[in-house]
Structures are given as structure tokens and as C-alpha cells.
């Protein structure tokens, strides 16, 4: 007996009994089964179960708080930004975790200052390691700063977990194809290569 499978990019959830503010959200299913939610009008993604009205209200409150902080600081967000917002329940209440994603620059960033400890960066010997922009090493090889590399790594992890509501920019596809071609060439020429 042949079984037909239908794959969908997103799943809409029944709105029965839910707040009208839920209508801006769509539920998406990651290929490995994780459900997350995306709000295109506010450019917000979350794993919080917003099917529960109390959770939805907390997330909507977090969005309002973020937008208020952004406006107070007169922070200009890039055209390609996205906000990840998560709830952190504690005994004394609820707080929020967040980061911003810039798909144009393929990095993450924050409204607030972030230190190396919260970014989980390794110890550095010099402030030059944390400098902005490319660093020219003695071998004349161009490399990005440790911070840029870490934030780029976090960007790609974000795309791994929240991959169903957008598409890669053409430059990212070109870069990834180059990496895969390079890895394939290395594996072809050296059978004991790390690339499987």
C-alpha cells in the first residue's frame, strides 16, 4: 500500500478560544519536530507555547517592552532584523531572554551591552582580539575578530533551530556552496578527511 506524505512549510493553529492577538502568529514545525512560533508583523520568533493565553500575554508584553526600550534608545534596527524572545520563569516572576538577528550581515546583536562572559567567549590576551573588523595576521591571512566569529556562529545556530519561516540570502547560499565544494574536494583528495 502506497502512502502519500504531504509536507507543509507551516501549520496554522486553530484560533478557537484564543485572544485575537494570536492571529498574527503562525506555528512552524522544525524538520526534527520542534514547534516554534513566528510573528511576521513584529518579526519575532519564540519557542514559548503561545497556545496558552497566559504565555501569549507574557510574550506580547515582552514585545511591547522590547519596542519601548528600542524607541527610548532611538535604536535603528536593520531592515533584515528578527527578534528571538524567550520566557524565563523564576520564583519571583518572569523575565525574558532575547537576542536580535541581522540576516543581512549574518550575525546576532543586542540592544544592551554584552560582555565576553555572557557571549561565552574564550579568554583573550589582548583587546586586539576583540576589535571590530578584520584582523591581518602575520601570515597575511585575513580573519575576523573573535567576537565577529562567535556572533556569526550564533547566527548559524539560530538558523538551524528556526529555519522554516525565511530563506537564505543569495550571498549565504553562494558561501555555503563554496564551503561544501571545498570540503568535498578535500574529502576526495584525502580519504581520511574529517568531511564525511
SULFENZI-V459642 format. One record per residue. PSI is psi in degrees with one decimal (* if undefined). D_FIRST is the distance of its C-alpha to the first C-alpha in Angstrom with 1 decimal. Layout:
psi=[PSI:PSI]
d_first=[D_FIRST:D_FIRST]
//
This chain:
psi=[123.8:131.3:128.8:136.4:137.8:123.3:136.7:150.9:-31.6:162.6:129.3:140.2:145.2:135.4:6.0:123.2:1.5:156.5:150.0:-21.8:-11.2:-21.2:-18.5:-8.9:146.3:145.9:136.0:148.3:119.4:149.5:-23.9:4.3:-10.2:133.3:132.3:169.9:144.1:134.8:104.8:-33.9:-30.6:-4.0:51.0:140.1:143.1:153.8:-5.3:140.3:85.2:3.9:-23.3:122.5:-36.7:-36.9:-42.1:-43.3:-38.7:-42.4:-44.2:-37.7:-42.0:-38.6:-45.2:-41.1:-44.0:-49.1:-36.6:-45.5:-41.1:-45.5:-41.1:-37.8:-3.7:45.4:116.5:117.8:145.7:158.8:-27.4:27.3:162.8:144.9:127.0:128.7:124.9:150.8:145.6:100.6:131.5:169.7:-36.6:13.8:-155.0:135.3:-179.7:143.6:143.6:160.0:160.7:145.2:132.5:102.0:-27.8:-42.5:-3.7:57.4:169.7:160.0:175.8:156.0:-35.6:159.0:143.2:137.2:171.6:-30.6:-44.2:-23.1:-3.0:44.1:148.1:162.0:145.1:154.3:-18.0:149.1:-20.8:-30.0:-25.8:2.1:156.0:150.3:178.8:152.5:132.4:112.9:166.9:-24.3:6.7:16.0:134.2:126.4:153.3:162.3:161.9:-40.9:-46.8:-40.9:-44.4:-44.2:-33.6:-41.3:-43.3:-35.4:-47.5:-31.8:-39.8:-46.2:-32.6:-41.4:-28.2:69.3:-1.8:-3.5:3.6:-174.3:158.3:143.4:153.1:-35.0:-35.6:-40.9:-41.5:-45.1:-45.5:-39.4:-38.4:-42.5:-44.4:-40.2:-42.8:-45.2:-41.0:-42.6:-42.3:-41.1:-35.9:-41.1:-23.6:97.9:-29.4:18.6:156.6:-18.0:121.6:*]
d_first=[0.0:3.8:6.4:9.8:12.9:16.3:19.4:22.7:26.2:27.5:26.9:29.6:30.6:31.7:35.5:36.2:39.3:39.7:42.8:43.0:43.6:39.9:39.0:40.0:37.4:33.7:31.5:29.6:27.1:27.9:25.0:25.8:25.5:29.2:30.1:33.3:35.2:36.9:39.8:40.4:43.7:45.2:43.2:42.4:39.5:39.1:36.9:38.9:36.8:38.4:36.3:39.2:42.2:44.7:42.9:42.5:46.3:47.1:45.1:46.7:50.1:49.4:48.7:52.0:53.9:52.5:53.5:56.9:57.5:56.5:58.8:61.7:61.5:61.1:58.2:56.8:53.1:51.5:49.4:46.2:46.6:44.2:45.1:43.2:44.4:43.7:45.3:47.3:48.1:51.3:53.6:56.0:53.4:50.9:51.3:49.2:48.0:47.6:47.7:47.6:45.5:46.9:44.0:46.7:48.5:45.5:47.3:47.7:51.0:52.7:55.3:57.2:58.9:56.8:58.3:57.1:56.3:54.0:52.2:51.9:53.8:55.4:59.2:61.1:64.5:65.6:65.0:64.2:60.8:60.1:61.6:59.8:58.7:58.3:60.5:62.0:62.0:64.6:62.2:62.1:58.4:57.4:55.6:54.9:56.5:54.9:54.4:52.6:50.3:49.5:48.8:46.7:44.7:44.3:43.1:40.2:39.3:39.3:36.9:34.6:34.4:34.6:32.7:30.7:33.5:35.4:35.4:37.5:40.7:40.9:43.6:41.3:38.5:41.2:42.6:39.2:38.4:41.9:41.3:38.0:39.7:42.6:40.5:38.4:41.7:43.2:40.2:40.4:44.1:44.2:41.4:42.6:42.2:40.9:38.3:35.0]
//
